[in-house]
Amino acid sequence: MARVVVDVMPKPEILDPQGQAVANALPRLGFDGVTAVRQGKHFELEVADDVDDATLAKIAETFLANPVIEDWTVRRVEA
């Protein structure tokens, strides 16, 4: 089995109200110095060793991310 990580983030030109809410709340909670926050999604998949990178990219593009408003990265990590 292989472990695969897919990180999905809003495209830079897309507004991120959740990230803005976090960024606005941090100073009120005493955490200064954070100027911007972007909130995304993090997926960890355990897949068979024979699942190729093209299949993983297709999973990310068609199921885990919305390609109109989100970018994603796929990487294999040590299990």
All heavy atoms as a GROMACS GRO file, in nm:
protein
  606
    1MET      N    1   0.084  -0.119   0.000
    1MET     CA    2   0.000   0.000   0.000
    1MET      C    3   0.088   0.125   0.000
    1MET      O    4   0.194   0.127   0.060
    1MET     CB    5  -0.088   0.002   0.124
    1MET     CG    6  -0.191  -0.110   0.133
    1MET     SD    7  -0.312  -0.105   0.004
    1MET     CE    8  -0.430   0.004   0.074
    2ALA      N    9   0.039   0.227  -0.067
    2ALA     CA   10   0.109   0.355  -0.072
    2ALA      C   11   0.019   0.462  -0.009
    2ALA      O   12  -0.103   0.452  -0.016
    2ALA     CB   13   0.141   0.392  -0.215
    3ARG      N   14   0.081   0.560   0.049
    3ARG     CA   15   0.005   0.674   0.104
    3ARG      C   16   0.022   0.792   0.009
    3ARG      O   17   0.134   0.824  -0.032
    3ARG     CB   18   0.053   0.710   0.243
    3ARG     CG   19  -0.024   0.833   0.296
    3ARG     CD   20  -0.009   0.853   0.442
    3ARG     NE   21  -0.083   0.745   0.509
    3ARG     CZ   22  -0.060   0.709   0.634
    3ARG    NH1   23   0.032   0.769   0.704
    3ARG    NH2   24  -0.129   0.613   0.688
    4VAL      N   25  -0.089   0.854  -0.024
    4VAL     CA   26  -0.091   0.967  -0.115
    4VAL      C   27  -0.158   1.084  -0.045
    4VAL      O   28  -0.260   1.066   0.022
    4VAL     CB   29  -0.167   0.932  -0.245
    4VAL    CG1   30  -0.181   1.053  -0.335
    4VAL    CG2   31  -0.100   0.816  -0.317
    5VAL      N   32  -0.100   1.202  -0.059
    5VAL     CA   33  -0.157   1.323  -0.001
    5VAL      C   34  -0.202   1.414  -0.114
    5VAL      O   35  -0.126   1.438  -0.209
    5VAL     CB   36  -0.055   1.395   0.088
    5VAL    CG1   37  -0.108   1.530   0.134
    5VAL    CG2   38  -0.019   1.309   0.208
    6VAL      N   39  -0.324   1.461  -0.105
    6VAL     CA   40  -0.378   1.558  -0.200
    6VAL      C   41  -0.414   1.684  -0.122
    6VAL      O   42  -0.495   1.678  -0.029
    6VAL     CB   43  -0.503   1.503  -0.274
    6VAL    CG1   44  -0.556   1.606  -0.372
    6VAL    CG2   45  -0.471   1.371  -0.344
    7ASP      N   46  -0.351   1.794  -0.158
    7ASP     CA   47  -0.383   1.923  -0.098
    7ASP      C   48  -0.458   2.006  -0.200
    7ASP      O   49  -0.416   2.018  -0.316
    7ASP     CB   50  -0.256   1.996  -0.055
    7ASP     CG   51  -0.190   1.930   0.064
    7ASP    OD1   52  -0.261   1.899   0.161
    7ASP    OD2   53  -0.067   1.907   0.060
    8VAL      N   54  -0.571   2.061  -0.158
    8VAL     CA   55  -0.658   2.140  -0.246
    8VAL      C   56  -0.671   2.279  -0.185
    8VAL      O   57  -0.701   2.294  -0.067
    8VAL     CB   58  -0.798   2.073  -0.258
    8VAL    CG1   59  -0.888   2.155  -0.348
    8VAL    CG2   60  -0.785   1.929  -0.308
    9MET      N   61  -0.645   2.381  -0.268
    9MET     CA   62  -0.652   2.519  -0.222
    9MET      C   63  -0.732   2.602  -0.322
    9MET      O   64  -0.731   2.574  -0.442
    9MET     CB   65  -0.510   2.579  -0.212
    9MET     CG   66  -0.424   2.516  -0.106
    9MET     SD   67  -0.484   2.544   0.061
    9MET     CE   68  -0.464   2.720   0.076
   10PRO      N   69  -0.799   2.707  -0.273
   10PRO     CA   70  -0.866   2.798  -0.367
   10PRO      C   71  -0.762   2.863  -0.458
   10PRO      O   72  -0.651   2.893  -0.414
   10PRO     CB   73  -0.932   2.903  -0.278
   10PRO     CG   74  -0.925   2.850  -0.139
   10PRO     CD   75  -0.816   2.749  -0.135
   11LYS      N   76  -0.798   2.883  -0.583
   11LYS     CA   77  -0.708   2.954  -0.675
   11LYS      C   78  -0.684   3.095  -0.621
   11LYS      O   79  -0.770   3.151  -0.552
   11LYS     CB   80  -0.769   2.960  -0.815
   11LYS     CG   81  -0.771   2.825  -0.883
   11LYS     CD   82  -0.822   2.835  -1.025
   11LYS     CE   83  -0.813   2.698  -1.091
   11LYS     NZ   84  -0.850   2.701  -1.232
   12PRO      N   85  -0.567   3.153  -0.650
   12PRO     CA   86  -0.535   3.285  -0.593
   12PRO      C   87  -0.637   3.393  -0.624
   12PRO      O   88  -0.660   3.482  -0.542
   12PRO     CB   89  -0.400   3.318  -0.657
   12PRO     CG   90  -0.341   3.187  -0.695
   12PRO     CD   91  -0.458   3.097  -0.728
   13GLU      N   92  -0.702   3.385  -0.740
   13GLU     CA   93  -0.798   3.490  -0.776
   13GLU      C   94  -0.936   3.470  -0.715
   13GLU      O   95  -1.024   3.554  -0.729
   13GLU     CB   96  -0.810   3.498  -0.929
   13GLU     CG   97  -0.862   3.373  -0.996
   13GLU     CD   98  -0.754   3.272  -1.035
   13GLU    OE1   99  -0.641   3.281  -0.988
   13GLU    OE2  100  -0.787   3.183  -1.114
   14ILE      N  101  -0.956   3.359  -0.643
   14ILE     CA  102  -1.084   3.330  -0.580
   14ILE      C  103  -1.084   3.383  -0.437
   14ILE      O  104  -0.990   3.358  -0.360
   14ILE     CB  105  -1.111   3.177  -0.579
   14ILE    CG1  106  -1.114   3.123  -0.721
   14ILE    CG2  107  -1.238   3.143  -0.505
   14ILE    CD1  108  -1.225   3.177  -0.809
   15LEU      N  109  -1.188   3.455  -0.400
   15LEU     CA  110  -1.201   3.503  -0.262
   15LEU      C  111  -1.211   3.383  -0.167
   15LEU      O  112  -1.271   3.281  -0.201
   15LEU     CB  113  -1.323   3.592  -0.246
   15LEU     CG  114  -1.318   3.726  -0.317
   15LEU    CD1  115  -1.450   3.799  -0.300
   15LEU    CD2  116  -1.202   3.810  -0.267
   16ASP      N  117  -1.155   3.397  -0.049
   16ASP     CA  118  -1.155   3.289   0.050
   16ASP      C  119  -1.215   3.342   0.180
   16ASP      O  120  -1.142   3.383   0.271
   16ASP     CB  121  -1.012   3.238   0.071
   16ASP     CG  122  -1.003   3.122   0.168
   16ASP    OD1  123  -1.108   3.071   0.211
   16ASP    OD2  124  -0.890   3.084   0.203
   17PRO      N  125  -1.347   3.344   0.193
   17PRO     CA  126  -1.408   3.401   0.313
   17PRO      C  127  -1.373   3.325   0.440
   17PRO      O  128  -1.362   3.387   0.547
   17PRO     CB  129  -1.558   3.396   0.285
   17PRO     CG  130  -1.576   3.304   0.170
   17PRO     CD  131  -1.446   3.301   0.095
   18GLN      N  132  -1.353   3.194   0.433
   18GLN     CA  133  -1.314   3.120   0.553
   18GLN      C  134  -1.174   3.161   0.598
   18GLN      O  135  -1.150   3.181   0.717
   18GLN     CB  136  -1.319   2.969   0.526
   18GLN     CG  137  -1.460   2.918   0.507
   18GLN     CD  138  -1.462   2.772   0.467
   18GLN    OE1  139  -1.388   2.730   0.380
   18GLN    NE2  140  -1.547   2.696   0.532
   19GLY      N  141  -1.084   3.173   0.503
   19GLY     CA  142  -0.948   3.218   0.537
   19GLY      C  143  -0.949   3.359   0.593
   19GLY      O  144  -0.877   3.390   0.689
   20GLN      N  145  -1.031   3.446   0.535
   20GLN     CA  146  -1.040   3.584   0.585
   20GLN      C  147  -1.096   3.586   0.727
   20GLN      O  148  -1.051   3.666   0.810
   20GLN     CB  149  -1.128   3.668   0.492
   20GLN     CG  150  -1.062   3.694   0.358
   20GLN     CD  151  -1.157   3.763   0.260
   20GLN    OE1  152  -1.279   3.765   0.279
   20GLN    NE2  153  -1.100   3.817   0.153
   21ALA      N  154  -1.193   3.501   0.756
   21ALA     CA  155  -1.250   3.496   0.892
   21ALA      C  156  -1.144   3.452   0.992
   21ALA      O  157  -1.134   3.508   1.102
   21ALA     CB  158  -1.369   3.400   0.895
   22VAL      N  159  -1.063   3.355   0.956
   22VAL     CA  160  -0.956   3.310   1.045
   22VAL      C  161  -0.855   3.422   1.065
   22VAL      O  162  -0.813   3.451   1.178
   22VAL     CB  163  -0.887   3.183   0.990
   22VAL    CG1  164  -0.763   3.149   1.069
   22VAL    CG2  165  -0.985   3.065   0.990
   23ALA      N  166  -0.814   3.486   0.956
   23ALA     CA  167  -0.716   3.595   0.965
   23ALA      C  168  -0.767   3.709   1.051
   23ALA      O  169  -0.691   3.769   1.129
   23ALA     CB  170  -0.681   3.646   0.825
   24ASN      N  171  -0.896   3.739   1.042
   24ASN     CA  172  -0.954   3.846   1.124
   24ASN      C  173  -0.965   3.806   1.271
   24ASN      O  174  -0.959   3.891   1.359
   24ASN     CB  175  -1.091   3.886   1.070
   24ASN     CG  176  -1.082   3.954   0.935
   24ASN    OD1  177  -0.978   4.011   0.900
   24ASN    ND2  178  -1.190   3.949   0.859
   25ALA      N  179  -0.985   3.680   1.299
   25ALA     CA  180  -1.003   3.634   1.437
   25ALA      C  181  -0.870   3.623   1.512
   25ALA      O  182  -0.868   3.640   1.635
   25ALA     CB  183  -1.074   3.499   1.439
   26LEU      N  184  -0.763   3.592   1.443
   26LEU     CA  185  -0.636   3.569   1.512
   26LEU      C  186  -0.590   3.685   1.599
   26LEU      O  187  -0.553   3.664   1.715
   26LEU     CB  188  -0.528   3.530   1.411
   26LEU     CG  189  -0.543   3.390   1.351
   26LEU    CD1  190  -0.443   3.368   1.239
   26LEU    CD2  191  -0.528   3.283   1.458
   27PRO      N  192  -0.591   3.811   1.551
   27PRO     CA  193  -0.549   3.921   1.638
   27PRO      C  194  -0.638   3.936   1.761
   27PRO      O  195  -0.589   3.968   1.871
   27PRO     CB  196  -0.557   4.045   1.549
   27PRO     CG  197  -0.550   3.992   1.410
   27PRO     CD  198  -0.615   3.857   1.415
   28ARG      N  199  -0.767   3.910   1.746
   28ARG     CA  200  -0.858   3.920   1.862
   28ARG      C  201  -0.826   3.814   1.967
   28ARG      O  202  -0.858   3.830   2.084
   28ARG     CB  203  -1.003   3.906   1.815
   28ARG     CG  204  -1.053   4.024   1.735
   28ARG     CD  205  -1.204   4.023   1.718
   28ARG     NE  206  -1.256   3.901   1.660
   28ARG     CZ  207  -1.276   3.880   1.530
   28ARG    NH1  208  -1.248   3.976   1.444
   28ARG    NH2  209  -1.326   3.766   1.486
   29LEU      N  210  -0.764   3.705   1.922
   29LEU     CA  211  -0.726   3.597   2.014
   29LEU      C  212  -0.583   3.612   2.065
   29LEU      O  213  -0.532   3.523   2.133
   29LEU     CB  214  -0.744   3.461   1.945
   29LEU     CG  215  -0.887   3.429   1.903
   29LEU    CD1  216  -0.891   3.304   1.817
   29LEU    CD2  217  -0.974   3.411   2.026
   30GLY      N  218  -0.519   3.723   2.028
   30GLY     CA  219  -0.385   3.749   2.078
   30GLY      C  220  -0.273   3.700   1.988
   30GLY      O  221  -0.157   3.701   2.030
   31PHE      N  222  -0.304   3.659   1.868
   31PHE     CA  223  -0.202   3.612   1.774
   31PHE      C  224  -0.178   3.720   1.670
   31PHE      O  225  -0.253   3.733   1.573
   31PHE     CB  226  -0.246   3.481   1.706
   31PHE     CG  227  -0.270   3.369   1.803
   31PHE    CD1  228  -0.399   3.332   1.838
   31PHE    CD2  229  -0.163   3.302   1.861
   31PHE    CE1  230  -0.422   3.229   1.927
   31PHE    CE2  231  -0.185   3.199   1.951
   31PHE     CZ  232  -0.314   3.162   1.985
   32ASP      N  233  -0.073   3.796   1.689
   32ASP     CA  234  -0.042   3.906   1.598
   32ASP      C  235   0.061   3.862   1.495
   32ASP      O  236   0.134   3.765   1.514
   32ASP     CB  237   0.012   4.026   1.677
   32ASP     CG  238  -0.093   4.083   1.771
   32ASP    OD1  239  -0.211   4.090   1.730
   32ASP    OD2  240  -0.057   4.120   1.884
   33GLY      N  241   0.067   3.936   1.385
   33GLY     CA  242   0.169   3.913   1.283
   33GLY      C  243   0.124   3.828   1.166
   33GLY      O  244   0.198   3.814   1.068
   34VAL      N  245   0.006   3.769   1.171
   34VAL     CA  246  -0.045   3.691   1.059
   34VAL      C  247  -0.119   3.788   0.967
   34VAL      O  248  -0.216   3.850   1.007
   34VAL     CB  249  -0.138   3.577   1.105
   34VAL    CG1  250  -0.194   3.502   0.984
   34VAL    CG2  251  -0.065   3.483   1.198
   35THR      N  252  -0.072   3.799   0.843
   35THR     CA  253  -0.131   3.898   0.752
   35THR      C  254  -0.234   3.839   0.657
   35THR      O  255  -0.317   3.912   0.604
   35THR     CB  256  -0.021   3.967   0.670
   35THR    OG1  257   0.051   3.868   0.597
   35THR    CG2  258   0.075   4.043   0.762
   36ALA      N  259  -0.229   3.708   0.632
   36ALA     CA  260  -0.326   3.646   0.541
   36ALA      C  261  -0.337   3.497   0.571
   36ALA      O  262  -0.240   3.434   0.615
   36ALA     CB  263  -0.285   3.667   0.396
   37VAL      N  264  -0.455   3.444   0.547
   37VAL     CA  265  -0.480   3.300   0.565
   37VAL      C  266  -0.560   3.252   0.444
   37VAL      O  267  -0.654   3.318   0.401
   37VAL     CB  268  -0.560   3.272   0.694
   37VAL    CG1  269  -0.597   3.124   0.704
   37VAL    CG2  270  -0.484   3.318   0.817
   38ARG      N  271  -0.521   3.138   0.388
   38ARG     CA  272  -0.597   3.070   0.284
   38ARG      C  273  -0.633   2.934   0.341
   38ARG      O  274  -0.547   2.862   0.390
   38ARG     CB  275  -0.516   3.052   0.156
   38ARG     CG  276  -0.462   3.178   0.093
   38ARG     CD  277  -0.562   3.260   0.020
   38ARG     NE  278  -0.605   3.196  -0.102
   38ARG     CZ  279  -0.707   3.240  -0.175
   38ARG    NH1  280  -0.774   3.345  -0.137
   38ARG    NH2  281  -0.743   3.177  -0.285
   39GLN      N  282  -0.759   2.897   0.337
   39GLN     CA  283  -0.803   2.770   0.391
   39GLN      C  284  -0.832   2.674   0.277
   39GLN      O  285  -0.900   2.708   0.181
   39GLN     CB  286  -0.928   2.789   0.477
   39GLN     CG  287  -0.972   2.660   0.542
   39GLN     CD  288  -1.084   2.682   0.641
   39GLN    OE1  289  -1.086   2.783   0.711
   39GLN    NE2  290  -1.177   2.590   0.646
   40GLY      N  291  -0.781   2.553   0.290
   40GLY     CA  292  -0.803   2.452   0.188
   40GLY      C  293  -0.841   2.319   0.249
   40GLY      O  294  -0.889   2.312   0.362
   41LYS      N  295  -0.820   2.213   0.171
   41LYS     CA  296  -0.853   2.077   0.215
   41LYS      C  297  -0.729   1.990   0.202
   41LYS      O  298  -0.649   2.009   0.111
   41LYS     CB  299  -0.966   2.020   0.128
   41LYS     CG  300  -1.094   2.100   0.133
   41LYS     CD  301  -1.201   2.043   0.043
   41LYS     CE  302  -1.180   2.095  -0.098
   41LYS     NZ  303  -1.290   2.060  -0.189
   42HIS      N  304  -0.718   1.893   0.290
   42HIS     CA  305  -0.605   1.800   0.292
   42HIS      C  306  -0.663   1.658   0.296
   42HIS      O  307  -0.739   1.626   0.387
   42HIS     CB  308  -0.518   1.827   0.416
   42HIS     CG  309  -0.405   1.734   0.435
   42HIS    ND1  310  -0.282   1.757   0.377
   42HIS    CD2  311  -0.394   1.619   0.504
   42HIS    CE1  312  -0.201   1.658   0.413
   42HIS    NE2  313  -0.267   1.573   0.489
   43PHE      N  314  -0.628   1.577   0.197
   43PHE     CA  315  -0.676   1.440   0.190
   43PHE      C  316  -0.557   1.345   0.198
   43PHE      O  317  -0.453   1.370   0.138
   43PHE     CB  318  -0.748   1.412   0.057
   43PHE     CG  319  -0.870   1.496   0.034
   43PHE    CD1  320  -0.861   1.617  -0.034
   43PHE    CD2  321  -0.993   1.455   0.080
   43PHE    CE1  322  -0.974   1.694  -0.056
   43PHE    CE2  323  -1.106   1.532   0.058
   43PHE     CZ  324  -1.097   1.651  -0.010
   44GLU      N  325  -0.572   1.237   0.273
   44GLU     CA  326  -0.473   1.130   0.277
   44GLU      C  327  -0.540   1.003   0.227
   44GLU      O  328  -0.641   0.960   0.284
   44GLU     CB  329  -0.417   1.110   0.418
   44GLU     CG  330  -0.337   1.230   0.465
   44GLU     CD  331  -0.273   1.208   0.601
   44GLU    OE1  332  -0.287   1.097   0.658
   44GLU    OE2  333  -0.210   1.302   0.651
   45LEU      N  334  -0.485   0.946   0.122
   45LEU     CA  335  -0.541   0.826   0.061
   45LEU      C  336  -0.441   0.712   0.076
   45LEU      O  337  -0.320   0.734   0.059
   45LEU     CB  338  -0.568   0.846  -0.088
   45LEU     CG  339  -0.677   0.943  -0.131
   45LEU    CD1  340  -0.636   1.086  -0.111
   45LEU    CD2  341  -0.712   0.918  -0.275
   46GLU      N  342  -0.488   0.595   0.109
   46GLU     CA  343  -0.405   0.475   0.102
   46GLU      C  344  -0.450   0.399  -0.021
   46GLU      O  345  -0.567   0.364  -0.034
   46GLU     CB  346  -0.420   0.392   0.229
   46GLU     CG  347  -0.354   0.458   0.348
   46GLU     CD  348  -0.341   0.366   0.467
   46GLU    OE1  349  -0.348   0.243   0.450
   46GLU    OE2  350  -0.324   0.420   0.577
   47VAL      N  351  -0.356   0.377  -0.112
   47VAL     CA  352  -0.388   0.316  -0.241
   47VAL      C  353  -0.295   0.198  -0.266
   47VAL      O  354  -0.186   0.189  -0.208
   47VAL     CB  355  -0.374   0.419  -0.356
   47VAL    CG1  356  -0.469   0.536  -0.336
   47VAL    CG2  357  -0.233   0.468  -0.370
   48ALA      N  358  -0.338   0.111  -0.353
   48ALA     CA  359  -0.254  -0.002  -0.393
   48ALA      C  360  -0.130   0.050  -0.463
   48ALA      O  361  -0.133   0.157  -0.528
   48ALA     CB  362  -0.333  -0.096  -0.484
   49ASP      N  363  -0.020  -0.023  -0.452
   49ASP     CA  364   0.106   0.021  -0.512
   49ASP      C  365   0.096   0.037  -0.664
   49ASP      O  366   0.173   0.114  -0.722
   49ASP     CB  367   0.217  -0.078  -0.478
   49ASP     CG  368   0.257  -0.073  -0.331
   49ASP    OD1  369   0.248   0.037  -0.272
   49ASP    OD2  370   0.294  -0.178  -0.276
   50ASP      N  371   0.004  -0.033  -0.727
   50ASP     CA  372  -0.004  -0.027  -0.873
   50ASP      C  373  -0.091   0.087  -0.926
   50ASP      O  374  -0.107   0.103  -1.047
   50ASP     CB  375  -0.052  -0.160  -0.930
   50ASP     CG  376  -0.191  -0.198  -0.882
   50ASP    OD1  377  -0.241  -0.137  -0.785
   50ASP    OD2  378  -0.249  -0.291  -0.942
   51VAL      N  379  -0.146   0.171  -0.838
   51VAL     CA  380  -0.224   0.288  -0.882
   51VAL      C  381  -0.124   0.392  -0.932
   51VAL      O  382  -0.037   0.436  -0.857
   51VAL     CB  383  -0.312   0.344  -0.769
   51VAL    CG1  384  -0.382   0.470  -0.814
   51VAL    CG2  385  -0.411   0.239  -0.722
   52ASP      N  386  -0.137   0.431  -1.059
   52ASP     CA  387  -0.038   0.521  -1.118
   52ASP      C  388  -0.072   0.668  -1.093
   52ASP      O  389  -0.182   0.703  -1.050
   52ASP     CB  390  -0.019   0.493  -1.267
   52ASP     CG  391  -0.145   0.518  -1.349
   52ASP    OD1  392  -0.244   0.572  -1.296
   52ASP    OD2  393  -0.143   0.483  -1.468
   53ASP      N  394   0.026   0.754  -1.122
   53ASP     CA  395   0.009   0.897  -1.097
   53ASP      C  396  -0.103   0.959  -1.180
   53ASP      O  397  -0.171   1.050  -1.135
   53ASP     CB  398   0.141   0.971  -1.124
   53ASP     CG  399   0.248   0.937  -1.020
   53ASP    OD1  400   0.213   0.882  -0.913
   53ASP    OD2  401   0.366   0.966  -1.046
   54ALA      N  402  -0.123   0.910  -1.301
   54ALA     CA  403  -0.230   0.964  -1.385
   54ALA      C  404  -0.367   0.936  -1.322
   54ALA      O  405  -0.456   1.022  -1.324
   54ALA     CB  406  -0.223   0.903  -1.525
   55THR      N  407  -0.384   0.819  -1.264
   55THR     CA  408  -0.510   0.785  -1.197
   55THR      C  409  -0.530   0.873  -1.075
   55THR      O  410  -0.640   0.924  -1.050
   55THR     CB  411  -0.513   0.637  -1.158
   55THR    OG1  412  -0.499   0.558  -1.277
   55THR    CG2  413  -0.641   0.601  -1.086
   56LEU      N  414  -0.424   0.895  -0.999
   56LEU     CA  415  -0.433   0.981  -0.881
   56LEU      C  416  -0.469   1.124  -0.920
   56LEU      O  417  -0.552   1.189  -0.854
   56LEU     CB  418  -0.302   0.978  -0.803
   56LEU     CG  419  -0.265   0.844  -0.742
   56LEU    CD1  420  -0.124   0.848  -0.687
   56LEU    CD2  421  -0.365   0.801  -0.636
   57ALA      N  422  -0.410   1.172  -1.028
   57ALA     CA  423  -0.440   1.308  -1.075
   57ALA      C  424  -0.586   1.317  -1.118
   57ALA      O  425  -0.654   1.417  -1.090
   57ALA     CB  426  -0.348   1.346  -1.189
   58LYS      N  427  -0.637   1.213  -1.181
   58LYS     CA  428  -0.777   1.212  -1.225
   58LYS      C  429  -0.872   1.212  -1.105
   58LYS      O  430  -0.975   1.279  -1.106
   58LYS     CB  431  -0.802   1.090  -1.314
   58LYS     CG  432  -0.931   1.095  -1.388
   58LYS     CD  433  -0.928   1.202  -1.493
   58LYS     CE  434  -1.050   1.189  -1.584
   58LYS     NZ  435  -1.059   1.302  -1.675
   59ILE      N  436  -0.837   1.135  -1.001
   59ILE     CA  437  -0.918   1.135  -0.878
   59ILE      C  438  -0.924   1.275  -0.819
   59ILE      O  439  -1.030   1.324  -0.781
   59ILE     CB  440  -0.860   1.034  -0.776
   59ILE    CG1  441  -0.881   0.891  -0.825
   59ILE    CG2  442  -0.924   1.055  -0.638
   59ILE    CD1  443  -0.804   0.787  -0.744
   60ALA      N  444  -0.809   1.340  -0.810
   60ALA     CA  445  -0.803   1.475  -0.753
   60ALA      C  446  -0.886   1.573  -0.836
   60ALA      O  447  -0.963   1.652  -0.781
   60ALA     CB  448  -0.659   1.522  -0.743
   61GLU      N  449  -0.870   1.565  -0.967
   61GLU     CA  450  -0.936   1.662  -1.055
   61GLU      C  451  -1.087   1.643  -1.062
   61GLU      O  452  -1.162   1.740  -1.067
   61GLU     CB  453  -0.877   1.650  -1.196
   61GLU     CG  454  -0.940   1.744  -1.295
   61GLU     CD  455  -0.882   1.728  -1.434
   61GLU    OE1  456  -0.800   1.638  -1.456
   61GLU    OE2  457  -0.920   1.807  -1.522
   62THR      N  458  -1.133   1.518  -1.060
   62THR     CA  459  -1.276   1.494  -1.082
   62THR      C  460  -1.357   1.475  -0.956
   62THR      O  461  -1.480   1.489  -0.959
   62THR     CB  462  -1.297   1.370  -1.172
   62THR    OG1  463  -1.238   1.256  -1.108
   62THR    CG2  464  -1.235   1.389  -1.308
   63PHE      N  465  -1.290   1.443  -0.844
   63PHE     CA  466  -1.366   1.412  -0.723
   63PHE      C  467  -1.328   1.498  -0.603
   63PHE      O  468  -1.414   1.541  -0.528
   63PHE     CB  469  -1.350   1.264  -0.689
   63PHE     CG  470  -1.434   1.219  -0.574
   63PHE    CD1  471  -1.572   1.216  -0.584
   63PHE    CD2  472  -1.376   1.181  -0.455
   63PHE    CE1  473  -1.651   1.176  -0.477
   63PHE    CE2  474  -1.453   1.141  -0.348
   63PHE     CZ  475  -1.591   1.138  -0.359
   64LEU      N  476  -1.200   1.522  -0.583
   64LEU     CA  477  -1.157   1.591  -0.461
   64LEU      C  478  -1.153   1.743  -0.476
   64LEU      O  479  -1.164   1.815  -0.377
   64LEU     CB  480  -1.019   1.540  -0.418
   64LEU     CG  481  -1.010   1.390  -0.389
   64LEU    CD1  482  -0.868   1.352  -0.352
   64LEU    CD2  483  -1.108   1.349  -0.281
   65ALA      N  484  -1.136   1.792  -0.597
   65ALA     CA  485  -1.124   1.936  -0.619
   65ALA      C  486  -1.225   1.982  -0.724
   65ALA      O  487  -1.271   1.903  -0.807
   65ALA     CB  488  -0.983   1.970  -0.666
   66ASN      N  489  -1.257   2.109  -0.718
   66ASN     CA  490  -1.337   2.173  -0.822
   66ASN      C  491  -1.238   2.251  -0.909
   66ASN      O  492  -1.190   2.357  -0.868
   66ASN     CB  493  -1.440   2.266  -0.759
   66ASN     CG  494  -1.522   2.340  -0.863
   66ASN    OD1  495  -1.488   2.344  -0.980
   66ASN    ND2  496  -1.630   2.401  -0.818
   67PRO      N  497  -1.204   2.200  -1.028
   67PRO     CA  498  -1.100   2.264  -1.108
   67PRO      C  499  -1.131   2.406  -1.153
   67PRO      O  500  -1.041   2.478  -1.195
   67PRO     CB  501  -1.083   2.170  -1.228
   67PRO     CG  502  -1.206   2.088  -1.232
   67PRO     CD  503  -1.260   2.082  -1.093
   68VAL      N  504  -1.254   2.448  -1.142
   68VAL     CA  505  -1.289   2.585  -1.180
   68VAL      C  506  -1.236   2.685  -1.077
   68VAL      O  507  -1.188   2.793  -1.113
   68VAL     CB  508  -1.442   2.600  -1.196
   68VAL    CG1  509  -1.481   2.745  -1.222
   68VAL    CG2  510  -1.493   2.509  -1.306
   69ILE      N  511  -1.240   2.647  -0.949
   69ILE     CA  512  -1.203   2.743  -0.843
   69ILE      C  513  -1.090   2.695  -0.755
   69ILE      O  514  -1.046   2.769  -0.666
   69ILE     CB  515  -1.325   2.779  -0.756
   69ILE    CG1  516  -1.380   2.656  -0.685
   69ILE    CG2  517  -1.432   2.849  -0.838
   69ILE    CD1  518  -1.484   2.685  -0.578
   70GLU      N  519  -1.040   2.572  -0.775
   70GLU     CA  520  -0.938   2.518  -0.685
   70GLU      C  521  -0.819   2.462  -0.763
   70GLU      O  522  -0.834   2.408  -0.872
   70GLU     CB  523  -0.996   2.407  -0.598
   70GLU     CG  524  -1.103   2.455  -0.502
   70GLU     CD  525  -1.172   2.344  -0.427
   70GLU    OE1  526  -1.205   2.240  -0.489
   70GLU    OE2  527  -1.194   2.361  -0.306
   71ASP      N  528  -0.702   2.475  -0.702
   71ASP     CA  529  -0.580   2.409  -0.748
   71ASP      C  530  -0.550   2.295  -0.652
   71ASP      O  531  -0.593   2.297  -0.536
   71ASP     CB  532  -0.460   2.506  -0.746
   71ASP     CG  533  -0.472   2.615  -0.851
   71ASP    OD1  534  -0.527   2.588  -0.960
   71ASP    OD2  535  -0.427   2.728  -0.823
   72TRP      N  536  -0.473   2.196  -0.698
   72TRP     CA  537  -0.441   2.083  -0.612
   72TRP      C  538  -0.302   2.030  -0.644
   72TRP      O  539  -0.249   2.054  -0.752
   72TRP     CB  540  -0.544   1.970  -0.630
   72TRP     CG  541  -0.547   1.915  -0.769
   72TRP    CD1  542  -0.477   1.809  -0.818
   72TRP    CD2  543  -0.622   1.965  -0.878
   72TRP    NE1  544  -0.504   1.790  -0.950
   72TRP    CE2  545  -0.593   1.886  -0.991
   72TRP    CE3  546  -0.712   2.070  -0.893
   72TRP    CZ2  547  -0.650   1.907  -1.115
   72TRP    CZ3  548  -0.768   2.092  -1.018
   72TRP    CH2  549  -0.737   2.012  -1.126
   73THR      N  550  -0.246   1.964  -0.545
   73THR     CA  551  -0.120   1.895  -0.563
   73THR      C  552  -0.140   1.751  -0.513
   73THR      O  553  -0.213   1.727  -0.417
   73THR     CB  554  -0.003   1.960  -0.485
   73THR    OG1  555  -0.036   1.961  -0.346
   73THR    CG2  556   0.022   2.101  -0.534
   74VAL      N  557  -0.074   1.659  -0.580
   74VAL     CA  558  -0.077   1.518  -0.543
   74VAL      C  559   0.065   1.473  -0.518
   74VAL      O  560   0.153   1.499  -0.601
   74VAL     CB  561  -0.141   1.433  -0.654
   74VAL    CG1  562  -0.143   1.286  -0.616
   74VAL    CG2  563  -0.281   1.482  -0.688
   75ARG      N  564   0.090   1.408  -0.405
   75ARG     CA  565   0.225   1.359  -0.378
   75ARG      C  566   0.216   1.228  -0.300
   75ARG      O  567   0.126   1.209  -0.219
   75ARG     CB  568   0.310   1.462  -0.306
   75ARG     CG  569   0.268   1.495  -0.167
   75ARG     CD  570   0.355   1.605  -0.106
   75ARG     NE  571   0.334   1.621   0.035
   75ARG     CZ  572   0.234   1.684   0.092
   75ARG    NH1  573   0.140   1.739   0.020
   75ARG    NH2  574   0.226   1.693   0.225
   76ARG      N  575   0.310   1.141  -0.327
   76ARG     CA  576   0.324   1.016  -0.252
   76ARG      C  577   0.414   1.043  -0.132
   76ARG      O  578   0.513   1.115  -0.144
   76ARG     CB  579   0.383   0.907  -0.340
   76ARG     CG  580   0.290   0.863  -0.451
   76ARG     CD  581   0.356   0.757  -0.539
   76ARG     NE  582   0.272   0.727  -0.654
   76ARG     CZ  583   0.187   0.626  -0.660
   76ARG    NH1  584   0.176   0.544  -0.557
   76ARG    NH2  585   0.113   0.606  -0.767
   77VAL      N  586   0.376   0.986  -0.018
   77VAL     CA  587   0.456   1.004   0.103
   77VAL      C  588   0.487   0.866   0.161
   77VAL      O  589   0.421   0.766   0.129
   77VAL     CB  590   0.383   1.091   0.207
   77VAL    CG1  591   0.363   1.231   0.155
   77VAL    CG2  592   0.251   1.031   0.247
   78GLU      N  593   0.585   0.862   0.248
   78GLU     CA  594   0.620   0.737   0.315
   78GLU      C  595   0.508   0.696   0.409
   78GLU      O  596   0.453   0.779   0.482
   78GLU     CB  597   0.750   0.754   0.392
   78GLU     CG  598   0.863   0.803   0.304
   78GLU     CD  599   0.980   0.708   0.306
   78GLU    OE1  600   0.978   0.612   0.385
   78GLU    OE2  601   1.073   0.733   0.229
   79ALA      N  602   0.472   0.571   0.407
   79ALA     CA  603   0.360   0.522   0.489
   79ALA      C  604   0.394   0.513   0.634
   79ALA      O  605   0.496   0.518   0.684
   79ALA     CB  606   0.315   0.385   0.440
   0.00000   0.00000   0.00000
